[in-house]
Amino acid sequence: ITRTSINEEVYNVVNYDPRFEVSDSNIRVDQDSHSVTVNVKLTYLPTTTATELQIKFDREFTENAEF
């Protein structure tokens, strides 16, 4: 259920910006380390440039984390 909810939210956020399209997404939940890693492959539509976004949420995640 958690993976499905995260995946739906990823698509909702990306679809909000018409310049991007989700090519693929992978959500990994690691219960031992209490973390969720979101990998999203995006296509920048004006140029069809592919890019990848990875975000890890864990106990140490803060709003001031550097990416």
trRosetta pair geometry for C-beta under 8 A, 3 or more apart (Angstrom, degrees):
i j d omega theta_ij theta_ji phi_ij phi_ji
1 4 5.8 -57 -149 37 30 112
1 5 6.3 30 155 -18 65 108
2 5 5.8 -57 -149 37 30 110
2 6 6.3 27 156 -16 66 107
2 29 6.3 78 94 -83 131 149
2 36 7.5 -120 150 -103 123 136
3 6 5.8 -57 -146 39 30 109
3 7 6.1 30 156 -20 66 109
3 27 4.7 163 -141 87 86 132
3 29 6.4 -107 -68 -22 96 120
4 7 5.7 -55 -144 37 28 112
4 8 6.3 29 156 -19 63 106
5 8 5.8 -54 -148 36 29 111
5 9 6.4 26 154 -17 63 107
6 9 5.7 -59 -150 38 31 110
6 10 6.4 37 151 -24 66 103
6 27 5.0 122 92 -122 132 152
6 36 6.7 -154 -97 175 160 141
6 38 6.4 -138 165 -94 124 119
7 10 5.6 -49 -149 30 32 114
7 11 6.6 29 154 -14 63 104
7 25 5.8 145 -133 104 88 138
7 27 5.8 -112 -62 -16 88 134
8 11 5.9 -57 -152 39 32 110
8 12 6.3 34 151 -21 66 107
9 12 5.4 -51 -144 36 35 114
9 13 6.2 33 158 -19 67 105
10 13 6.0 -57 -148 36 27 107
10 14 6.3 17 159 -10 64 111
10 22 6.9 96 132 -102 101 145
10 25 5.5 129 108 -132 153 154
10 27 7.8 -157 -20 -66 143 113
10 38 6.3 -176 -85 -168 131 132
10 40 5.7 -167 -171 -89 130 133
11 14 6.0 -60 -140 43 28 105
11 15 5.8 25 162 -18 66 114
11 22 5.8 -81 -107 3 73 154
11 25 7.5 -109 -57 -13 83 154
12 15 6.0 -60 -140 41 23 108
12 16 6.8 39 153 -37 58 99
13 16 5.8 -47 -164 11 31 119
14 17 6.5 -69 -168 42 41 94
14 20 5.3 -98 -168 107 91 119
14 21 7.3 102 149 -137 119 15
14 22 5.1 103 91 -51 160 99
14 40 7.0 -165 -63 177 141 146
14 42 6.6 -152 -139 -111 132 112
15 22 7.7 -51 -52 -8 80 106
17 20 5.1 36 94 23 108 104
18 45 7.4 -63 146 37 64 148
19 44 6.2 -4 153 -154 94 72
19 45 5.6 -153 -168 37 44 100
19 46 6.3 -24 -145 -16 94 99
20 42 5.0 -22 -162 -168 113 120
20 43 6.9 143 -156 72 59 48
20 44 6.1 -32 -98 -102 74 52
20 45 6.7 -150 -86 -12 19 94
21 42 6.9 138 69 -160 42 67
21 43 4.7 -19 60 58 95 101
21 45 5.9 85 -11 -64 106 105
22 25 5.8 -18 -172 -40 125 108
22 40 6.1 -68 -130 -165 98 104
22 41 7.2 94 -167 75 60 60
22 42 6.3 -45 -104 -103 46 67
22 43 8.0 -147 -62 16 2 82
23 41 4.2 -65 67 109 107 104
23 42 6.5 174 4 -110 93 11
23 43 5.2 96 -52 -29 110 101
23 50 6.8 -11 -10 -129 158 102
24 40 7.5 171 90 -155 52 43
24 41 4.3 25 49 37 89 120
25 38 7.2 -18 -166 -169 101 84
25 39 6.8 159 -156 90 52 60
25 40 4.8 -6 -109 -109 90 74
25 41 7.2 -143 -69 23 47 70
26 38 7.7 155 83 -157 52 41
26 39 4.4 -3 57 60 97 108
26 40 7.9 -162 27 -72 61 41
27 36 6.7 -10 -171 -172 94 98
27 37 7.3 161 -156 83 46 52
27 38 5.5 -9 -108 -107 79 71
27 39 7.7 -161 -73 29 36 68
28 36 7.2 159 83 -157 51 49
28 37 4.5 -6 58 57 101 100
28 39 7.6 36 -4 -1 102 103
29 35 7.7 175 -152 93 45 48
29 36 5.3 -14 -104 -106 71 80
30 33 4.7 10 116 41 121 98
30 34 7.5 -47 95 10 77 14
30 35 4.9 4 54 58 106 89
30 36 7.6 -167 22 -78 70 33
30 37 7.3 38 -8 -4 107 102
31 34 7.0 23 -164 -80 36 48
33 58 6.4 -33 141 -133 100 124
34 58 6.4 106 97 -151 75 75
34 59 5.7 54 91 -46 123 100
35 56 6.0 2 -178 -176 122 96
35 57 6.4 163 -157 86 69 52
35 58 3.7 -20 -102 -92 104 97
35 59 7.6 -81 -74 -8 83 69
36 56 7.4 166 86 -154 45 52
36 57 4.8 -3 57 57 92 104
36 58 7.7 -179 24 -70 54 59
37 54 6.8 -3 -175 -169 97 94
37 55 7.3 171 -152 88 53 44
37 56 4.7 -15 -104 -105 83 82
37 57 7.7 -168 -77 24 38 64
38 53 7.8 -11 113 113 93 91
38 54 7.0 166 86 -150 54 46
38 55 4.9 -4 55 58 102 90
38 56 7.8 -172 21 -79 65 36
38 57 7.6 36 -6 -4 102 101
39 52 6.7 -10 -168 -173 89 106
39 53 7.4 158 -154 84 42 53
39 54 5.0 -6 -103 -103 74 86
40 52 7.0 159 83 -157 47 58
40 53 4.7 -10 60 59 98 100
40 54 7.7 -178 22 -76 65 43
41 50 6.6 -9 -176 -167 96 102
41 51 7.7 163 -156 86 54 37
41 52 5.3 -27 -103 -102 65 82
42 50 7.2 151 83 -155 48 53
42 51 5.2 -20 65 67 97 85
42 52 7.1 167 18 -94 77 28
42 53 6.2 38 -10 -6 120 107
43 48 6.0 -17 -173 -149 109 54
43 49 7.2 149 -158 74 57 38
43 50 5.7 -30 -100 -97 70 64
43 51 7.9 155 -94 22 24 71
44 47 5.6 7 102 50 106 89
44 48 7.1 -139 75 -74 64 3
44 49 4.4 -6 46 57 115 91
44 50 7.7 -147 12 -69 79 17
44 51 6.4 47 -27 2 104 115
45 48 6.8 21 -141 -75 31 54
55 67 7.6 -30 -106 -119 82 126
56 61 7.3 -157 110 -80 67 116
57 61 5.0 -32 -144 -35 57 164
58 61 5.5 131 49 -27 52 97
60 65 8.0 106 126 -91 82 124
61 65 6.0 -54 -149 -31 60 149
62 65 5.3 137 59 -39 69 87
